[in-house]
Amino acid sequence: MGIQGTEVAKESSDIVILDDNFASVVTVLKWGRCVYTNIQKFIQFQLTVNVAALVINFVAAISTGEVPLTAVQLLWVNLIMDTLGALALATEKPTKELMKKPPVGRTEPLITNIMWRNLLAQAFYQVAVLLILQFKGESIFSVTEAVNDTLIFNIFVLCQVFNEFNARKLEKKNVFKGIHKNKLFLGIVGMTVVLQVLMVEFLKRFAGTERLNWEQWGACIAMVAVSWPIGWIVKCIPVPERPVFSYLKWKKRI
């Protein structure tokens, strides 16, 4: 207790209740679990971007000798992933559902099997779509190489924007539940979309992009919107409780 407790008790305690009210323990636990869950959401979102960007540039560099995403474009993606993505996902407020979950042990991994399932599914879809555009995009859309590279960049960024909604809920299928309460999340997503439009349509020399017509924008949105039903379907797949990497550990011989 922060008021009636002795100094010795305070120094040896992990948590000190400042107002001497046991009801504050519930608030502390709720916010602690909320912070832990928000960190997991951001890690899942960040790993999805990293895996997709790494595979796309690696395969393109080996096969064609060129990368579809320029340095400026990768910097913009990193801004979405690190700064705006962290603000959007770390501002989720605690819910009553958090108190229904069992406590997390100290030895349990931060990246759970559920997170691996979600991020690998989204990363696989992004890689598949962007590699198809990398090798067949010019013939599919009948566009030049510069426009095709812009389509790849635009779809990759919009995939991350749509995937932010999937990252809001690690286990729940309805990723839009309670989204109207987080105005900061909606504001960040809206600002990201506006900045992306400016990058593609008006900052040609800076971003190395070409202007897209309405049909091309519609095709981009249609392809990235598939990530929502993929996220819903993937969450129907059960995962084992035992951590994946625990199977790789060698058993000690006695």
N, C-alpha and C positions, 0 to 999 in steps of 0.2 A: 504494500500500500504506500502511495506516495506521500500521504499526509500523516497517517498514524504509524506507519512502519518505521522501524529503527534504521539508522544509517548502515548498520552491518547487514541487515536484511536487504536493503536496496542495492548495496554493492555486490552482494552475492546472487542477486536475482537477474534473470534474463529479461524479464518484462516488469516494469513498474507502473502500476495503475495510479495515475496522477490525481484523479478525483475520488479515489477510494470507493468506487462504484463497480461491483462485480459485473454489472450489465455492460461495462466498457470492454470486457473481455470478448464479448460477441462481436463488437465493432472492430476490435483489433484483429481478430481472426478473419473476419470477413474481408477487411481491407488487405490483410496479408495474403490471403488466397487470391484476391483480385490482382494484386501486383504480380504474384507468381504466374498466374494464368496469362496476364497481359505480356509478360516476358516470353512465355511460350508462343503466344500468337505472333509476336514480332520475329522470333527466331524461325518459326515455320515460314513466314512470309519472306524473310531475308534469304533463307537457304533455297527457297524455290527460285528466286531471282538469280542467285549465284550459280546454281546448278544449270539452269537454262542458258544463261549468258556464257558460261564456260564451255558447255558442250557445243553451242552454236558457233562460237568463234573458233573453237579448236577444230571442229570438222570442216568448217569453211576454209580455214587457213591451210589445212593439209590438202584439201581437194583442189582448191582454186588459187591458193596463194594470197588471197585477200580476205579481209574480215568484213562482214556486212555492217557492223556497228563501229562508227568512228570514235575517236577519243572523246570528242565533245558530247556525242550521244551517250557514251558510257558514263560520262560525268553526270549527265542529266538523269540517267537511270539510277545512279548511286544516290543522287539527291532525293529521288522519290523513295528509294529503298531505305536509306539511313535516316534522313531528317523528317520528311513528310510522313513516311510510313510509320516511323516510331511515334510521332505525335498522334497519328490517327488511331493506332492500335493500343497505345499506352494510356489513352484517356477514357477507356471503358470503365464505367462505374460498377461497383460490386452488386451482385444480385443475390436473391435468396437461394438460388440453386447451388451456389458455391458452398453453402453450409451443409448440403446433403451429400457432398463428396467425402470419401474417406481421407484421412490425413496422408500427406506425402512423406515417405521415409527419407532419411538423410542419404541413404545409399541408392535411391532410385534415380534413374537418369533424367536429366532435364528434357531431353528430346525423347518423347515416348513413341511407342509403336503407332499410335494414332497419328501423331505428327508426321512420322515417316510415310505412312500411308497417304496422307493428304498431300504432302509436298511432292512426293514422287509422281503421283498421278497428274498433278498440275504441271510439273516440270516436263514430264513426258509429252503431254499434249502440246505445250508451248514449243518444245524442241521439234516435234513432228511437223507442226504447221509451218514453222519458220524455215526448216530445212527443205520442205517442199517448195516454199516460195524462193528459197535461195537457188535451187537448181531448176525449177520449172515455172517460177513466177512470171518471167517475161513472156512466155508463151501462153500461160493461163490468162493473164490480164491484157496481153498484147501491149506491153509498155516497154519503155527503154530501161536500161540498167539502172540509171539514176532514180527513176520513179519506183522501180522494184525495190531498191535499197531503202527508199523512203517508206514503202509499204511494210517492209520488214521491221524497221525502226518503230513505226507507228503502232503496228500490231503488238510488238514486244512491250511497249510502254502501256498500251491499253490493257494488255493481259495482266500487268501488275496492278493496275487500277481496279479491274474487276476481281482480281484475286484477293485484294484487301477485304472485300466483303466476305469471301470464303474463309479468310483467316480470322474473322470476328468470332466464329464459333468452331471450336476444335472438334466437337462431337455432335452438336445439334445440326439437324438438316436445314432448319429454317434460319438462314444467315441474316435475315432482315428483321428478326425479332428485336424490338427495343431500339431500332436504329434511329427513330425519330427523337429519342431522348439525348442522343449524342450529336449535338449540332456541330461540334468541332470536327468530328469525323466527316460529316457531310460537307462542311466547309472546305476541309483539306482535299477531299476527293474532287469537289467542284473546282477548286483552284488548280489542282493538278491537270484536270481536263482542259481548262482554259489555257494554261501555260503550254500544254502539248499542242493545242491548235495554233498558238502563236509560233511555236518552234517550227512546225511543219509549213504553215502558210506564209509567215512573214519574216522569219529569220533564216532565209535560204543560205546566205553566205556564212552565217555564224554556225548553223547546225549542219550544213551540207545536205539539205533536203530539197525536194521538189514539191510543188503544189499538187494536191490531190483534188479530183473532182468529187461530186456528191456520190456517184456510184462507187468510187474507190473507198470513200469514207464509210459508206454503208456496208461494203464488203468487210472492211476492217472490224466494224462493230459487230457484225453478224458472226465472224469467226471467233472473236474474243468472248462473246456472250455464251459460247458453248461451255466455257469454264464453269458456269453456274450449275447447269445440269450434271456436268462431270463431278463437281464437288458433292452434289446431292447423291449421286449413284455410288460414289466411292465410300461415303459414310454408311452405306448399307452393308459394306464388307466387314465382317468381324476380324479382329486382330487378336493374336495371343497376348496374354497378360505378361508373359516372360519377355524381358527386353531382347531385342534382336541380337545385339552384339554379345549377349551372354552365352550364346551358342558357340561363339568362336573361342571362348576361353578353354584352355587345356585343364583337364582335371589333374590335381596333384596326386601323385602316387604315394601311398603310405609305405 
